[in-house]
Amino acid sequence: MTRRRLPTGALAATACLLFALPLAVLALQAFADEWRFPSVLPQRLGLRGLHGALASGAGGAAFANSAEVAVATTALALLLGWPAARALGERRLRRPEPLLLLIALPLLVPSYATGTGLTTWFLRLGLTDSRAGLVLAHLTVVLPYVTLLLLPAFGPRLRELEEMAKTAGAGPARRLIQVSIPAARASIATAALIGALVSWSQYGISLAIGGGLPTLPIIMLPFVRSDPEVAAAMALFFLAPAVVALAAAGRAGRER
């Protein structure tokens, strides 16, 4: 008895449909000035949702704050995660398990609990409601992702390339810039993408540490019940970086 295999094209089309359908409904909701139950489609379309999302500059300021914090957090996480991932990837530690557990611990705790625990210390240091405070708070959850995603870059192949460059007379800085980073660019790009998206989407930590500094998740959620059209428009802004990043990653993958 032979098994029937589902066509690959049909599976891909089904996956694309399941991914695109909620986004299409979200986009429709963002432009639905009037959409009453039980109608399948809106009775009237308009731009009230976009106007509400950008009213008084709150949406634009929150978008800018989220972007700045995400970029700064990711850059700092790459800087700190590189040596940690190198030590783990090259098996320099006799027992790496405790360090791996320590790195992963923030991922096992709800983000709001992490933010609440940090609030007391940040209040004493004057870091609450500031970009610096948000960057440091987001770092607690972004750094584990970045470190673990950088691990595959460090192995025998990279070590061989660095030894060849060292034999050719390249110093540590030159080896890092011309050999190590180019050889690890795929892992660096993946870690940067995931790290930025994790920081971008933080709600609990941002609310606990930087509630006075608006970010997109903080100003978006109150509108979910009070005004779904404005919430949908903000959600489109919220999803834009992820969609652009995934499109860029897919294009880069096809060009390789």
ChimeraX attribute file (.defattr): number of C-alpha atoms within 10 A of each C-alpha:
attribute: neighborCount
match mode: 1-to-1
recipient: residues
	/A:1	3
	/A:2	4
	/A:3	5
	/A:4	6
	/A:5	6
	/A:6	8
	/A:7	8
	/A:8	9
	/A:9	9
	/A:10	10
	/A:11	11
	/A:12	11
	/A:13	11
	/A:14	12
	/A:15	11
	/A:16	11
	/A:17	13
	/A:18	11
	/A:19	11
	/A:20	12
	/A:21	11
	/A:22	11
	/A:23	16
	/A:24	12
	/A:25	12
	/A:26	19
	/A:27	16
	/A:28	18
	/A:29	22
	/A:30	25
	/A:31	21
	/A:32	23
	/A:33	18
	/A:34	13
	/A:35	17
	/A:36	12
	/A:37	7
	/A:38	6
	/A:39	8
	/A:40	8
	/A:41	15
	/A:42	15
	/A:43	11
	/A:44	11
	/A:45	16
	/A:46	12
	/A:47	14
	/A:48	16
	/A:49	23
	/A:50	20
	/A:51	13
	/A:52	18
	/A:53	24
	/A:54	17
	/A:55	11
	/A:56	10
	/A:57	11
	/A:58	16
	/A:59	22
	/A:60	16
	/A:61	16
	/A:62	20
	/A:63	20
	/A:64	15
	/A:65	18
	/A:66	25
	/A:67	19
	/A:68	14
	/A:69	23
	/A:70	26
	/A:71	18
	/A:72	19
	/A:73	29
	/A:74	27
	/A:75	16
	/A:76	16
	/A:77	27
	/A:78	21
	/A:79	14
	/A:80	15
	/A:81	25
	/A:82	18
	/A:83	13
	/A:84	18
	/A:85	23
	/A:86	18
	/A:87	15
	/A:88	23
	/A:89	19
	/A:90	16
	/A:91	13
	/A:92	10
	/A:93	11
	/A:94	7
	/A:95	10
	/A:96	13
	/A:97	11
	/A:98	9
	/A:99	13
	/A:100	16
	/A:101	11
	/A:102	10
	/A:103	19
	/A:104	18
	/A:105	13
	/A:106	18
	/A:107	14
	/A:108	9
	/A:109	11
	/A:110	11
	/A:111	22
	/A:112	17
	/A:113	14
	/A:114	21
	/A:115	23
	/A:116	16
	/A:117	14
	/A:118	18
	/A:119	20
	/A:120	13
	/A:121	12
	/A:122	20
	/A:123	13
	/A:124	9
	/A:125	10
	/A:126	12
	/A:127	19
	/A:128	24
	/A:129	19
	/A:130	15
	/A:131	18
	/A:132	16
	/A:133	22
	/A:134	30
	/A:135	24
	/A:136	20
	/A:137	26
	/A:138	29
	/A:139	26
	/A:140	22
	/A:141	26
	/A:142	30
	/A:143	24
	/A:144	22
	/A:145	21
	/A:146	28
	/A:147	27
	/A:148	20
	/A:149	21
	/A:150	27
	/A:151	22
	/A:152	16
	/A:153	22
	/A:154	21
	/A:155	14
	/A:156	11
	/A:157	11
	/A:158	17
	/A:159	14
	/A:160	11
	/A:161	15
	/A:162	21
	/A:163	14
	/A:164	14
	/A:165	19
	/A:166	14
	/A:167	10
	/A:168	9
	/A:169	11
	/A:170	16
	/A:171	12
	/A:172	12
	/A:173	10
	/A:174	13
	/A:175	19
	/A:176	15
	/A:177	11
	/A:178	13
	/A:179	18
	/A:180	20
	/A:181	15
	/A:182	12
	/A:183	18
	/A:184	16
	/A:185	13
	/A:186	16
	/A:187	19
	/A:188	20
	/A:189	14
	/A:190	15
	/A:191	25
	/A:192	24
	/A:193	18
	/A:194	18
	/A:195	28
	/A:196	27
	/A:197	20
	/A:198	18
	/A:199	27
	/A:200	27
	/A:201	18
	/A:202	22
	/A:203	20
	/A:204	19
	/A:205	25
	/A:206	30
	/A:207	21
	/A:208	22
	/A:209	29
	/A:210	25
	/A:211	18
	/A:212	13
	/A:213	18
	/A:214	21
	/A:215	27
	/A:216	26
	/A:217	21
	/A:218	20
	/A:219	18
	/A:220	21
	/A:221	15
	/A:222	12
	/A:223	16
	/A:224	14
	/A:225	9
	/A:226	10
	/A:227	12
	/A:228	19
	/A:229	28
	/A:230	26
	/A:231	25
	/A:232	26
	/A:233	25
	/A:234	27
	/A:235	21
	/A:236	17
	/A:237	17
	/A:238	18
	/A:239	14
	/A:240	11
	/A:241	16
	/A:242	17
	/A:243	12
	/A:244	11
	/A:245	15
	/A:246	12
	/A:247	12
	/A:248	12
	/A:249	15
	/A:250	11
	/A:251	11
	/A:252	10
	/A:253	10
	/A:254	8
	/A:255	7
	/A:256	5
